[in-house]
Amino acid sequence: MADPLSKKGSFKSLTIEGKIRLMKKPYVCIVTTTLYAENLKQFLDNAITLMRPISNLHVITGNFPNRYDNVEVIEVERNCGRLKNESLSFRLLQNVKAQLKITFEFINNSSKFQIVCFHSGEYLNLLPCIMAKLLRKKIIIFHLGGNKLLEARKAVHSTFERTLVAFGWTLFMRTCYSIADIVACESPSIVQFAGLNRFTKKIAPNIGRFVDTYFSMRIPISKRGKKVGYIGRIVEEKGIVPFSDAVPLILARDNSIGFQIIGDGTLLLEIEKRICSGPTKNSVIFEGWIAQKSLPEHLNSLSVLVVPSYTEGVPGIIQEAMACGTIVLATPVGGIPDLVRDHQTGFLLRDNTPEEIANSVISIFNSHSLSEISKNAMNLIEKEYTFQSVLNRYKSMLDKLIEAQPYH
């Protein structure tokens, strides 16, 4: 039987079977901040793809086009995401304005849903979250990423602003998370890393992204040669500086190793200058941003992907690399240890100093178990992060909130 969600059309146009299927599903609204960062759009796209088969879905967001059948997307204007150079007080004012707009749309459409999922920008949506509670909606908060306090403090510079951010973040997060019925995390390790221990009874773990099937091994790890890659934003929190400093240390010990840096960011010019001004320039290729569909090809050309971040959730690039059989070397932050199990599905760094990165890369290329580790990584993704596996976890989460007949 064809899925009634697969074609555009009104409820009236559906077959009787299609109407019954829709009526059995809970009515869900995903609420987000306005999305300017591409990774946040990917997060939301992933969530919508997972929610559509198991719910009747509405989305309140901004800067996110509706390209989905049978999903109502309500646009809310917001400029806050483009104001990184503005003062903290100005950004806070814009956030309050955005929350009021979201709350207004939320009230106007509240009769359309039973469950509210606060997605990206979750703890900044304090007013809509309180309103959802007053309207007696079931609330799910998605904790995306890693340590939110650390990430927020890095976004400001003065001691006063960092103190204010710490106080505001703690107040907002504890209020929103206390109101929520479920706090959805991408992996169990994030609970400790992000300071969510007080909400343990509400945690729904492993509610993250699935890996598309086009990420797969095309070239066996044994035939890829010695090539090390970095893929991601070229910013301080991702550890790009110690990685670039590790390159000459690695080449001093093995000059047959090649490097590829893919991505863009505020530190790109500085990193290019560091690398291209010395003897390492002929060993490193800079690619800039590449299309998502091109990632499997690049990942299959790498033997090792280095993720030396200071803070993370569950990086999609690690999941995708493992699906391609690429060996991952990463810092044990956020949810990474749940994916990268040292010497089993990848390798963990003790820290992200240049010396540790260099020693680990050399050690990996001297290992005789790379094919086995590559296979273990692919098996983990196939078992835990396929569309159906993650969909089942989403469905179980919704089932805990709504007593209804099973829907399929």
HELIX and SHEET records of a PDB file:
HELIX    1   1 PHE A   11  SER A   13  5                                   3    
HELIX    2   2 ILE A   16  LYS A   24  1                                   9    
HELIX    3   3 GLU A   38  MET A   51  1                                  14    
HELIX    4   4 ARG A   52  ILE A   54  5                                   3    
HELIX    5   5 CYS A   80  ARG A   82  5                                   3    
HELIX    6   6 LEU A   88  ASN A  108  1                                  21    
HELIX    7   7 SER A  110  LYS A  112  5                                   3    
HELIX    8   8 GLU A  122  LEU A  124  5                                   3    
HELIX    9   9 LEU A  126  LEU A  134  1                                   9    
HELIX   10  10 LYS A  148  LYS A  154  1                                   7    
HELIX   11  11 THR A  159  ILE A  179  1                                  21    
HELIX   12  12 SER A  189  PHE A  193  1                                   5    
HELIX   13  13 ASN A  197  LYS A  202  5                                   6    
HELIX   14  14 ILE A  221  LYS A  223  5                                   3    
HELIX   15  15 GLU A  236  LYS A  238  5                                   3    
HELIX   16  16 ILE A  240  ARG A  253  1                                  14    
HELIX   17  17 LEU A  268  CYS A  276  1                                   9    
HELIX   18  18 LYS A  281  SER A  283  5                                   3    
HELIX   19  19 GLN A  292  SER A  294  5                                   3    
HELIX   20  20 LEU A  295  LEU A  299  1                                   5    
HELIX   21  21 GLY A  316  ALA A  323  1                                   8    
HELIX   22  22 ILE A  336  LEU A  339  1                                   4    
HELIX   23  23 PRO A  354  PHE A  365  1                                  12    
HELIX   24  24 LEU A  370  GLU A  384  1                                  15    
HELIX   25  25 PHE A  387  LEU A  401  1                                  15    
SHEET    1   A 7 VAL A  71  GLU A  75  0                                        
SHEET    2   A 7 ASN A  56  GLY A  62  1                                        
SHEET    3   A 7 TYR A  27  THR A  34  1                                        
SHEET    4   A 7 ILE A 115  PHE A 118  1                                        
SHEET    5   A 7 LYS A 138  HIS A 143  1                                        
SHEET    6   A 7 ILE A 182  CYS A 185  1                                        
SHEET    7   A 7 ILE A 203  ALA A 204  1                                        
SHEET    1   B 6 VAL A 284  PHE A 286  0                                        
SHEET    2   B 6 GLY A 258  ILE A 262  1                                        
SHEET    3   B 6 LYS A 227  ILE A 231  1                                        
SHEET    4   B 6 VAL A 304  VAL A 307  1                                        
SHEET    5   B 6 ILE A 327  ALA A 330  1                                        
SHEET    6   B 6 PHE A 347  LEU A 348  1                                        
END                                                                             
